[in-house]
Amino acid sequence: MTSALRMISSTSLSACSENPGFTATLFDVTFTPDNGTLSYNINADSTIAGNVTFNAQIIAYGITAYNITVDPCAGSEFVALCPLNPGPIPLNSNNQLSPSVVSQIPGIAYTVPDLDASFKVYLKNTTTGEDIACVEALLTNGKTVDQPAVQWVVAVIAGLALLVSAVISGLGHSNTAAHIAANALSLFGFFQAQALIGMTGVAMPPIVEAWSQNFQWSMGIVSIGFMQNVCTWYQLATGGTPSTLLSNLGTTSVFVEKRSIDDEVRAFEFSKKLARRGLDTLFKRATSASDAQDSVTTIFGIDRVGFRAGVEPSNVFLTGLGFFVAFVVIVAVCVALFKAFCELAVKSGWLKSDKFQDFRNGWKIVLKGILFRLILIGYPQMCVLCLWELTVRDSAAEVVLALFYFVAMTLALIWAALKVVRIARRSVSMHRNPAYILYSDPKALNKWGFLYVQFRATAYYFIFFILLHILLKAIFVAFAQNSPIPQTIGLLIIEAVFLITVSILRPWMDKKTNAFNISISVINFLNVVFLLVFTSVFNQPDIVTGVMGVVYFAYNAIFATVLLLMVLISSVIAIVSKDPDTRYQPMRDDRGSFIKSQSNLTTELDALGVTARGDMRMKQRDLDDDSDSYSSGSMGRQQHDAAGVPLPPSTSASNRNINGYEPPSSPINPSAPFLPSDGGAHHAPPTGGYSDHGGQYNGNGYGRSNNHSPAPRYDQGQYNRSGSLNSNTSYRPQNNAGPWQRGAGYDH
């Protein structure tokens, strides 16, 4: 948020020396330059005795902007601290600063967002000059790039693009839908990569923290009041100990880390966090008043993200899980309601009967595909949160939930990816083209297409690289929270390997989509390079870190804006254009010739191509184990379609008929020039054909033209043409099933 009032304030105080002789359980200081007032409310605790001097410094972007030494015994307003005595020190007052002091603070300090400044005080022994203690307070001016409006805008545009792609696909513009969906998913992945930067354990400049916070909604870190209450209740009910950082801000000083600290200190803070959650009996938090340091809490990594979002650290996992589950349920309900609306609209005449016909005929398959797509979208979020939960162990029940969701989602995606590979390899072995079955079978396309439509047909396997990339990043982010340097080096190697891989393979569907995704990979790699600098592994001056933080924000903001505009413009054009497919060139993998549905089979030329290719119902191989997929049905399931209506039987390469049916043969002479006339593997003919009266096509098939896949071959002499014609009338009504009840695999 932004503030119209010029001010500089601080709400946390932490020790910056090994000797924590001076701590503060409450630290609230505000300076308003317009009236020159310095207000402070401090509850401090000291273990130091004797006369001390205070050396105060204001450090902005690594540069000491103000330096003053105060001796309380020299008659200053802090005379109550002369001498300094052990025990509590309450300080609550309003002081008027002189105009000369106010003028020394540059005006830019009140306007630059996410001010990278701190106020340090060194306590020195007046007699010996020895440093006794050091405390540091982070300063803010109320200006930040962490804006709820930005979060809403990016979330709405990403969601709108996914919705538009689904609607455009339902209207039959498959090429446009594939492009918009691919770019929308890549954009969503970029948002999640931005959020992951903020979830790392690296102490980064405030502007980087604030920028990454704009994208934490993509990881499910959203603060909703009733959800926080439910999460707290669940932890208590399952034996956990909820954290109370947000509820105890009036008595606890929370220090959001922005400069690197030693690994030993980081490990100690991590141990204290486990102790506070009541799960590590060796480090359980003491309840005595002597444990003063527990009143000052330093947070980093995922805890920092949750705290800034208004989520208790112990509620982060359940919040992300609840957001994901709720989103999946809402989408499933919306799809079912849309199906009901479409049916009602068609019956009432509000909608033409051919609108969303494919969706209405096979909405259950579409719903399954959508749910799989949501699992893929939510996989980075659940990977990180589930693995992280195994390290903090908020409660035993939450650990079980984390294991269940991580294993279930991982196995589901791997299983789906293996199905795609199996279908593609079969298509290659039969048609020398992986796109043939991947795109001609509407059930495979709608259920598994989320894994491969964004890639070219020959790169169907690349989803394994995507899943591995997500999993490795999640492992480093979740398990290396208290080791920022190894964590960042691991992420750097992962991003470098991924960038090299995509630059060489260029697996996406066309040049523009490749450029879109490779540019995202370049930015992700560059972000990790900056992250490595923020760890101070190169011992650079603080001014370098501060400037690089501003540069990080600038180029990421520009790049994100460009991506958002590209996706938004494409979505708007797809909505207002009558034929949005004209904006995109046909794919080189020839998927467009396979992807048309039965509703587009309008000409005899289309029918001729279908018959020539043998795209009819034949004996199928088991591609899937799902009973709702005809292309994957076993022989025992092939005699009925999805609605339970008997289907014409499959035929084999023998002269034997099944169940008394004699399927019709194609009217096309197989010795015609466009069909191979050599011997080889023979396939059963299509079960549909042309009527002898008027050439009316009554068969099934996917209305596709310009198919460059080799046509299946069969021997017409194996079939009794007259018998087929005599039985044609009896079975033709059963042969009018929509494309949602048909498969596209063939025996050979």
N, C-alpha and C positions, 0 to 999 in steps of 0.2 A: 504494500500500500504506500501511498504518498501522503505527505503532510504539508499543508499550506504554511504552517508555523515553522519558522526557522529554529532549529534546535540541534543540540548534540547530547546524546544520552548514553547511559550504560546500565545494564541490569545484572551484570555478573562480574565476579572478582575471583581470580584464581592465583595460585602461587606460581611464580616464575623462578624459584630457586629451590635447591634441595632442602633447605631448612624452612619448613612451613611454620615459622614462629608467629605469623600474623595472618589470620584467616577471617572471612566474613561469611556469616550465614545468610545475611540479607544485604544486598548492595543495589541501591537505586539512586542514580545521580543524573540530573538533567541540567543542562546549561542553555538558556535562551538569550541569544545576543541582542535581540531587539530591546529588552529591558535590562540586560546585563545581570540577570539573576542566576545564581548557582544554587540549586536545591539538591539536598542529599538526605538519604535515609539509610543509615548503615548500622548493622548489628555485627560488630567485629569481636574477635576473641584473640587475645595476645598471651604469649608465654614469655615475653621479653620484659626485662626489668632494667631501668636505668634511663639516662638521658640519651635521646636519639635525635638525629636530623633526618629530614625527608627530602630525597632528591626525586622530583617529579618530572616526567618526560611525556610529551605527546608525540607519538611516532605515526606518520602517515605514509603509506606505501614504502616503508622501509627507511624513510628519511625523518630524522628528529626535527620536528617543526617547532617544538617549544621545550625549554629546559629551565627549571627553577629549583632552588634549594631553600627549604624552609626549616628554621630552627624553632620548635615550639617554645623553647625557653627564652627566646629573644623578643617576646612580647607580641607574637602574632595571634590571630584569632584561634589558633589551636593550642593555646596555653594550657588547656585541660590535659594535654598529653605530655606535660612536663612535670615530673618524669613519667615515663611509660611504665605502667604497672601490670603484672599478669592479671588475667581475668577478662570479663566481658567489657566491651567499650561501645556503648550506644552513642551514635552521632546522628542527630536529626536537626537540620537547620536550613535557613535560606540566607545566603550571603549575596551582597551586592558587589560586583566586581567593577573596578574602575574602567573608564573608557579606554585608557591606554592599554590595559590587558586585553580587552575585547577586540581592539583593533589589530592585535598581533595574529589573530586567527584569520586566515584567508577566506574570502567569501565562497570559494568553490567547495569548501568543506561542508557547507550547508546544502549543496545542490547535487553533487555527484552521487549517483545511486550506489548503494551497498559500499559505503565508505570503508576503506581498508585502513583503519586507524585504531590505535590503542593508547591507553594511558597507563604508564608504568610508574611505580613508586618504589624506590630503593630506601630501605631503612638502614642507617649507618650509626655505629656507636660514636657518640660525640667525642669521646676521649681518644679512642684508638683509630677511628676512621674506618673500622672494619665493617663490611657488609653483613648485616644481621638477617635481613629477610628481603624478599622482593614479591610484590603483588602486581597483577596486571588486570586491567579492565578493558573490554572491547567497546569501542565507540560506534554509534550509529546516528545518522541524521534523519531517519524515518523514510528515506527514499530507497526504493528497491526495484529490481527488475522481476522479482517474484510477484507476478500480478495474477489474480484470479481471472481477470478478463482474458489474459493471454492463454491461460489454461483452458478456458471454455472455448475460445476461438479454435485452437489447434485440435481440441477433442471433437468439436462439431464438424470441422472440415474433414477430419479423418473418418468419422462415422458416416458423414454424408457421402463420401466417395465410395465406401463399401456398400451403402444402401443403393446408390445409383447403379453400381455395377450389377447388383442383384436384379434390380428392376429392368435394366437394359438387356440383361441376359434373358429374362422372362419374356421380353418383347421380341426376342429372336436376333438381336444384334450381338452375336457371340464375339466377334473380333473386338468391337468397342468395349464390351464388358470385360474381356480378358485383359486389355490394356489398362483400363481404369482400376480393376481389382489388383493387378500386379503392382501398379504404382502406389495404390492405397496401402497395400500390405508392406511395401518397402518403406513408405513414409511412417507407418506405425512402428516398424522395426527401428527406424532412425530415432523416433521419440523414445523408445525403450532403451536404445543405446545411450541417449543423453541422460536418461534417468539412472542407468547403471553407473555412469561416471559419478553422479552424486552419491551413490550407495557405497562407493569404495571407501576404504579406511584412510584415504589420503587427506591431510589437512590442506585445504585449498583456499584461495582468496575468496572473500565473501561474495563477490559478484559471480563467481563460478558456482558456488553453492546455491545462490538464489536463482541463477539461470536453470540449473538442472532441476530445481524444485518445481519449475513450471511443467515438467513432464512426469512427475511421480504418479499422476493419475493413471498413466499407462501401465504402472506396476501395481495398481490397486490400492495405493496409499492415499485414501480419501477419508477425511474425518467427517463422520456422521454421528451425531450425539447418541441416538438409541443403539447404534451398532457398537459404540465404545462401551456402553453399559452392558450389552449382551456379552461382549468379549471378556469384560472384567468378571461378570457373573460366571461364565463358563470356566475361566481359570480357577476361581475360588471353588467351584463345584468339583473340579477335577484335581484338586490338591496343589494348585499353583499359587504363587505369590505375586499379584499384580504390582507393577511399579507405580509410583505416585509422584513422578516428576512434575507433571502438569498441575496436579491438585495441590502441590506443596510449593509452588513458586513463591509464595509469600514468606516462606521460611527457608527455602533452599536456593542457593546460587548455582545456576546451570551455566556452564562455560562451553560454548560451541567452539570446538577446536578449529583454528584457522592457520596455525603454524605448526610445523612438524615438531614432534617431541620424541624422546628416546624410546626405543622399543621396550626397554625395561619398564618405563612409566606406562606405556600403552598396555603392556601385559598386566601390570598391576591394576589399571583401570578396568580391564576386561575381567579380571578375577573378582573385583569388587562388584561388577555388574552381575556376575553369576551368583555372588553371595546375596545380593539384594533380592534376587528372585528365589532364594531359599532352596537352591538345588545343589549347592556345593557345601557340604557340611564343614569342610576344612576352612572355608573363608566366610562363614556366616557373619552377617553384619551384627556388630555389637549394638546393644540398646542403651548402653551407658552414655552419660553426658560427656565423658572423656573422649568419645569418638567424634571429635569435632570435624574431622576431614570429610566425613560422609555428608556434611552439610554443603559441600562444594562438589558438584558432579561435573566431570568433563565428558562430553559425548562426542562421538564421531561415527562415521559410516552409516549403517542402516538406522541406528538409534538416532543419529542426527537428522536423518531424513524424516523419520517418524515424528520427532519432536517439533521440527519446523512445520510439519503438516497438521499439528495438533493431535497427534496419536501417541498414546503412551507407548514407550518402547516394548513393553510386554504384550501390547495389543497389535503390533505391526503384522505379525504372521496371520492372525485370525482376521484382521481387517482386509488384507490382501486376498485371503482365501474366500471370505464372505463376499467380497466384491466380485470375484471371478464367478463363483457359483450363482450369485444373483443375476449377473449379466447373462450367463448361459440360459438360465430358466426364463428370463424375460424375453430373450430372442426366440426361444422355442415356442413360447406362448404367442408371440407376435406372428410367427410363421403360421401357426395353426389358425389364428384369427384371420390372417390374410387369406388363407385357403377358404375359410367359411365365407368371408366377404365376397371373394371371387365367384363362388358358387351361387350365392344369393344375388349378386349383380347380374350374372348370366341369366338366371331364371327370371329375374325381374326386367330384363331387357336394358339394364343400365350399361352393360358391357357386352361387346360382341363375343360370340361363342368361341372365336379363334384366338382371343386375347388370353395370354398366360395359359394356353392349352396344355403345353408340356408340363408346366408346373402343377396344374390342376390334376393331370393324369398321374403324376408321380411325385406328389408333394412329400411323401414320406422319405423317398430317396433323397430329395433335395434337402429335407430337414437333417438327415443323417450327414450329408456333406457339409451343411452349415455348422453342425455341432463339431465335426472334425476340424473345420477351419477355425472355429473358436478355440479349440484345444491348441492348435498351432499358434494362434495369436497370443494366447495366455501362457504358452510354455516358458518363455523367458522369465515372466513374473513368478510363476509357481516354482520354477527351478531354483531361482535365487532364494525365495522365501522359505521353501521347504528345506533346502540344504542348510540355510542359516539357522532355522529352527532347531536343527539337530545339534548345533553348537551352544545355543542359549537355553534350550529345554525349559520353556515356560511352564509346562506341565506334561505329565506322562501322556495324557490323552492328545495333546497337541503334537507331541512327537509321533504318535501313531498316525494321526491325520497327515502329518508331513510326509511320512514314509509312504502311506497309501497313495496320496495324490501324485507324488513324484514318480513312484514306480508305475502307477496305472497310466499316467499321461505319457511317460517315456515309452512304455511297451506299446501303447495304442498307436503312437506315431511311427514307431519302428515297424510294427506289424503292417500299418497302412502303406509305408514306404516299400516294404517287401512285396506287398500285393501289386503295387505299381510296376516294380521291376519284373515281377512274374508275368504280368499282362504284356508289358512292352517286349520282353524277350520272346514271348509266344508270337506276338505280332511280327517281330523281325524274322522269326523262323518260318512263318507262313507267307508273309507278304513283303519281306525285305524292307519294311517300313514300320517303325514303332508307333507312328501316329495313327495307323490304320485302326487298330482296336482301341487304343487309348481315347480316340475322339469319335469313333463311329458307334461305340456302345454308350448310349445315354446314361445307363446306370453306372458304369464305371466312371464316366465323365463327371456326373453329378455327385458321386460319393467320394471318389479319390482324386478328382481333378484339382482340388486345392493344393495338391502336392506337386503338380507338374505343369499346369496350364501357363504359369509365368515363365517357364523355361522352353527352349526349343525342344522339339520332340526327341532329338538324339541325346539331350541332356536330362532325360527324365530322372536319372540317378542323382542329380545334384542336390536333391532334398536331403540326402545323407550328410553332405558337407554343411548344409544349413543347420541341421539338428546338432551335429558335432560342434559347430561353432558356438551355438547357443549354450550347449551343455558345458563346454570348457570354460567359457566366460563366467557362467554361473558358479562353477566350482571355485574359481579364484576369488570372485567377489564374496561368496558366502563363507569360505573357510579361511580366508586370509585377512579378516577384518583388522586384526591387531598387528599385521605385518605389511605395512603399505608399500615398501620398496619391492619385496618379492611379488606382491600382488600386482603391482604395476608392470613389472618386467614380464610376468606371465601374460598379462593382457596385451602387452606390446608385441610379444611373439605371436600370439593368437591372431591379432589383427593384421600383422605383417604377412603371415602365411595366407590368411584368407584373402587379403588384397592381391597378393601375387597370383593366387589360384584363379580368382575371378577375372583378373586382367588377362591371363593366358587362355582360359577356357571360354570366357564370355558366354555363359550358359543361358542367358535370358533370351526371350523370344525374338527380339529384333535389335537393331542398332540403338534406337532411342532408349529402349528399356535397359539395354546394357549400359549405356552412358549414364542413365539415371541411377542405377544401382552401384556401378563402379565409383561414381562420384561420392555416393554415400559412404562406401568403403574407405575412400581416401580421407574423408572428413573424420570418420571414426578412428582411423589410424593416427591422424594428426592430433586428435583429441587425447589419445593415450600418450603420445609424445609429450604434449603439454602437461599431462598428469604426472609423467615421470619427473619433469622439471619441478613441479609443485612439491614433490617429496623431498626436495633439497638434497638430492643425491649428488648433485654437482657442486654443492656449497656455493651457489651463486648469491649475490647480494639480495637483500629483501626487495630492493627497488625493482630488480629484474622480475621477481615473482609477481609483484604487484602489477607491473606493466603487462606481463604476459597474461595475467588474469583478465585485464581489460580487452586485450587482443582476442583472447579465447571467446569472450562474450560477443565481440563484434562480428567475427567471421561466422560463428555458429548462428547468430541471429539473422544475418544476411542469407546464409544458405538455407535455413529453415523457412524463411519467408519466400524464397524462390521456389522451394519444393511445394509449399502450401499453395502458392499461386498457380503453379503448373497443374497440380491435382484439381484445384478448384475450377480452373478454366476448362479443363478436359471434362469435368463432371457437368458443368453448366452447358457446354456445347452438346454433350450427349443427350441432355434432357430436351433442349430446344430444337435440335436438328431432326429433320424427318428421316434421314438416312445417315446416322453417324458413322457407319462403317466405311463411308467413302473417304474419311480422314485418314484411314490406316491402310497401308498396303497389305495385300495377302501375305500370310506367313510362308516362308520358304519351305517349311515342313509339310505344306499342303493340308494343314489341319482343317481349313475352311471347306474343303471338298468332302470331308467326312462328317462334319459336325452338324449339318442340317438335319432337322427332325422330320418325322413323317408328315407333319403339317405342311412342309414346304415341297412335298412331292407333287408337283402340279402339272408336269408336262410328260408326254410320252417319251421324250428324250431322256428325262430323268429316270423314268421307269425302265427304259432300255438299258441305261447304264447300270441300274441296280441289278437287273436280271443278268446282264453280261458279267457282272462281278460276282454273282452268286450271293448277294446280300439278303438272303432269306433265312427263314428259320430252319436250322439244321441241328444235327446232333451236336451238343455242346460239350466242351471239356469243363472241368471243375476249376474255374479261375478263382472264385471266392468260396467261402464256406457259408455265406449268408443265404438263407432260404429265400430272401426277397430279390435276389439278383438272378435273372434268368440266364445271363451269360455265364454265371458260375454254378448253375444248378446241376445236381447230379442227374443221372439218367432216370432215377425214380421220381424226380420232381419235374421233368420236362414235359410231362403230358398235360400239365395245367398251367395257366398263366397266373399272374399275381392275384386275380380276382376269383380264382377257382374255376374258370371256364376251361373245358378241355381244349387242348391245342392239337393241331394236326401232328401226327407222329413224325419223328425224325426218320431219315432213311440212311442206310449204310451203302457201302459200295457193292452190295450183293443184289440179286433179283428178288430177294425175299421181302414180302410186304409185312407190315406190322399192324395188328388189330384190323385187318381187312381193308386198310386204306391204300389207295394207289395214287400217290401224289402226282400232280401234273408236271410235265416237263416244260422247259422253256421253249417258246416258239422260235427261238433263234438257233440257227444252224451252227453247231460248234465248229464247223470247218470254215466259217466266215473269216475274212482276213484279220478282224480285230480280236479274234480269239485264238489262243495257241492251239495248234493242231497236232502237236507232238504228243507222245505218250507221257507217262509219268503218273504222279499221284492223282487219283480221281476223287472228286468231291460230289456229294449229293447235290441235286439241282435245287433251285428255289422252290418253295412250296406254293408260291403264287405264280400267276402267269397272265396272259392276255386271253380275253374272250374271243371266240371265233367270229363273233358278230360285232363289227364296228371297231375292232381293235381296242376295246375299252380295257384299261389296265385295272385289275382287281387285286393285285398281290400286295404283299407287305414289302417293307424295306425302308431304308433311310434315304430320303430324297437327297442324294448328293450327285454332283456333277464334277467333271474334270478330275476324276480320281486317277492318280497316276500309279496306284498300287497295282501290281499284277493281278489279273483276274484268276479266280480258282477255276480249275478245269474239271470236267466231268464227262462221262460217256453217255450220250443221249440214248444209245442203243440199249441201255439197261432198263429202260422204262417203257411201259405200255401207254402210248399216247392216247389211244382211244379210251382206255380205262381211266386215265387221268381226267379226260374231258368229261366222262360220264359222272365222275365223282366230284367234279369241280363245283357244281351248284350246291351240293350237300355240305361241303366244308367251307365254302367261301365266307359265309357270315361269321364263322369262327376265326377267320384269318384277318379280321379287321382290328386287331388289338393295336393300341397306340405304341409308340416307340418305347414307352416305359416298361413294357412287358417283353421286350425283345433283347437278345444278346447279339454279339458280333463276332463270336469265336467260331472256328471251324476245325473239323478233324482233318487230319492229313496222315 
